Amino acid sequence: MYDEVHAMTIKADADALKAARDWAGRIFETWGLDAYLGKLITSELVGNVVKHTDVTEMIVRIYMADAGPVVEVEDSSPELPEVRPLDSSSLSGRGLAMIELLAAEVGWNPCAGGGKCVYAVIKQAAA
């Protein structure tokens, strides 16, 4: 069960948020883990692609690593993720900062052929 890599390719549009969040929730529930946290981090990573890139699709992966469950989003954009300084008057820009608080590790790796894979290793307790 834990040795599987779950992957889905989805369009980078507003519908991607709900589709990825629901899909992630089912995987985390199957594993007996906190589905809410998995859904939250998945939708934040997917939302960053939708909001901050001009790609048409992305690949979302969820798998179990030694350090815990990993949510990874791959896209072809050269734009790198950036944690913005927190501004109390801003209506957005807190997603990566929030993910950093909820995850054991957050980072990105370049992908073969261009683009990047942004990932979060999620801090987990059994649901």
N, C-alpha and C positions, 0 to 999 in steps of 0.2 A: 504494500500500500504506500509506504513512505518513499520507496525507491523510484516512483514514477515521476516524470516531469510532465506536468499538465501545461498545455500550450493552446492558445487561441490567437488567430489573426483577426483583427477587427479594424473597421474603418475608423479613422481619427475624426469623429464627429460627436455631437452632443449625445447621441444614442449610445456611444461607446461606454460612457460612464456607468449607466445602469446595467448594461450587458456584462461588463467586466466585474462590477461589484457583486451582482447576483451569482455569477459563475464562481468567483472567489469564495463567496459565502458557502456555497455548496461543498467546495473542496475542504475548507476549514472545518465545516460541520462533520464531514465524513471522517476527518482525522481526529475529531473530538477536541478541537482547539477553538479558541475564541474567534468566532466568525465575524463579530462586529469589528474587531481590530483588523482582521485580514481584509474585510470589505473596505474599511476606511482608508487604509494605506494603499490598496489597489486603486480605489477611485481617485485618490490624490495623485498617484503616479500617472495614471491614464489622463486625468484632467490636465496635468502639466503639458503632456504632448498635444492635447487638443488646443489648449490655450496659447502655448508658446512656440509652436512649430507650424510649418505649412505642409507637413506630410499628409498623405492620404490614408495610410494605414500603419498599424503597429502590431507587434507580437507581444502578448502578455504571457509570462510563464510563472508557474508556481511549483516549487519543489521543496523538498526537505533536505537541508544541509546539516552537517554536524552541529553547527551553531544554532539551528532552528529553522523554521519555515522561511522561505525566501520568495518575495514577489519581485519580479523583474519585468521591465517594460523596454522593449527594443524599438527604436525608430531610426529612420535614415537621415534625420536632421543633424547637421554639424553643430547646432546650438547646444551648448553645455548647460546643465542645470546650475542654477545659482541661488544660494540662500540669500535673500534680500534682508537688509536691516529692518527690524520691526518698526513700523510707524503706526502709532495708535489711531491715526486719522484715516489710514488706508483701508479700503474695503476688501482688498485681496493681498496676496503676496506672503501668506503665512504657511502655505502647504508644506514646503520642504522643511521649514523650521519645526513644524508640528511632527512631521515624520521622524525627524532626528530625535525628538523627545520620546517617541513611541517605539523606536526601533533600536535594536542592539547595534546595528551598523547600517549605514547608508553610503552609497557610492555609485560610481559609474565606471564603465569600461568601454573602450572603443570597440566597435564591431568590425569584422572583416568586411571590406567593401564600403566602409564609411558608416557614419551614424554612431549610435551609442546604445548601451544597455544600462539603464538606471535601475538600481536594486535596493531593496531594504530587507535586512534580516530582522524578523519580527520577534520582539520579546514575547514569550508565550507562557501562559499557565493553562492547564487543562480547563476546558469549559465546564 
